Amino acid sequence: MKLENYTKDQIVYCVYSGFEHIVWDMINNGGRIDNTNDEFFENFKKALVYLDIDISSIEQMNASNVLSYTEEVFEVYRKFNQKYKNKQVFYDCDILGEMSAD
């Protein structure tokens, strides 16, 4: 993913969507992350770094271990939300590489 191909606002919107996807799956899919691959997590973390959000607590997070990062995800989200709380949110942004359901 080339972040320079997108505006900062687009990246913010997609990170919001990414957080929503991760949290929704944590809560509603019986502990299973649905339609998300390692590329999504790598792009998600790159986008957070690009937006100057510290990801040290979730740096090793991927599709197979994300459920063990619940507290850390919410903490990173809190920091992200504080910094970008005045941005309008568009849902279902797919630039992070989320796999579509077939």
PELIN-V149083 format. One record per residue. N is the residue number from 0. RES is the residue in one letter. PSI is psi in radians with two decimals (none if undefined). Layout:
# PELIN-V149083
n=N res=RES psi=PSI
n=N res=RES psi=PSI
This chain:
# PELIN-V149083
n=0 res=M psi=2.21
n=1 res=K psi=1.80
n=2 res=L psi=-0.50
n=3 res=E psi=-0.22
n=4 res=N psi=-0.08
n=5 res=Y psi=2.70
n=6 res=T psi=2.80
n=7 res=K psi=-0.69
n=8 res=D psi=-0.73
n=9 res=Q psi=-0.70
n=10 res=I psi=-0.74
n=11 res=V psi=-0.82
n=12 res=Y psi=-0.75
n=13 res=C psi=-0.60
n=14 res=V psi=-0.73
n=15 res=Y psi=-0.81
n=16 res=S psi=-0.70
n=17 res=G psi=-0.78
n=18 res=F psi=-0.78
n=19 res=E psi=-0.74
n=20 res=H psi=-0.82
n=21 res=I psi=-0.85
n=22 res=V psi=-0.73
n=23 res=W psi=-0.80
n=24 res=D psi=-0.68
n=25 res=M psi=-0.69
n=26 res=I psi=-0.71
n=27 res=N psi=-0.18
n=28 res=N psi=0.52
n=29 res=G psi=0.64
n=30 res=G psi=0.37
n=31 res=R psi=2.28
n=32 res=I psi=2.18
n=33 res=D psi=2.32
n=34 res=N psi=0.61
n=35 res=T psi=2.30
n=36 res=N psi=3.06
n=37 res=D psi=-0.55
n=38 res=E psi=-0.72
n=39 res=F psi=-0.84
n=40 res=F psi=-0.69
n=41 res=E psi=-0.79
n=42 res=N psi=-0.68
n=43 res=F psi=-0.82
n=44 res=K psi=-0.70
n=45 res=K psi=-0.72
n=46 res=A psi=-0.70
n=47 res=L psi=-0.76
n=48 res=V psi=-0.77
n=49 res=Y psi=-0.62
n=50 res=L psi=0.18
n=51 res=D psi=0.76
n=52 res=I psi=2.28
n=53 res=D psi=2.10
n=54 res=I psi=0.27
n=55 res=S psi=-0.58
n=56 res=S psi=-0.31
n=57 res=I psi=0.25
n=58 res=E psi=-0.60
n=59 res=Q psi=0.08
n=60 res=M psi=2.39
n=61 res=N psi=-3.06
n=62 res=A psi=-0.55
n=63 res=S psi=-0.32
n=64 res=N psi=0.10
n=65 res=V psi=-0.58
n=66 res=L psi=-0.31
n=67 res=S psi=0.03
n=68 res=Y psi=0.44
n=69 res=T psi=-0.97
n=70 res=E psi=-0.73
n=71 res=E psi=-0.71
n=72 res=V psi=-0.79
n=73 res=F psi=-0.59
n=74 res=E psi=-0.77
n=75 res=V psi=-0.71
n=76 res=Y psi=-0.74
n=77 res=R psi=-0.78
n=78 res=K psi=-0.77
n=79 res=F psi=-0.81
n=80 res=N psi=-0.65
n=81 res=Q psi=-0.74
n=82 res=K psi=-0.60
n=83 res=Y psi=0.51
n=84 res=K psi=-0.32
n=85 res=N psi=0.15
n=86 res=K psi=2.44
n=87 res=Q psi=2.51
n=88 res=V psi=2.27
n=89 res=F psi=2.36
n=90 res=Y psi=2.85
n=91 res=D psi=0.72
n=92 res=C psi=2.30
n=93 res=D psi=0.23
n=94 res=I psi=-0.21
n=95 res=L psi=-0.18
n=96 res=G psi=0.43
n=97 res=E psi=2.39
n=98 res=M psi=2.43
n=99 res=S psi=2.59
n=100 res=A psi=2.38
n=101 res=D psi=none
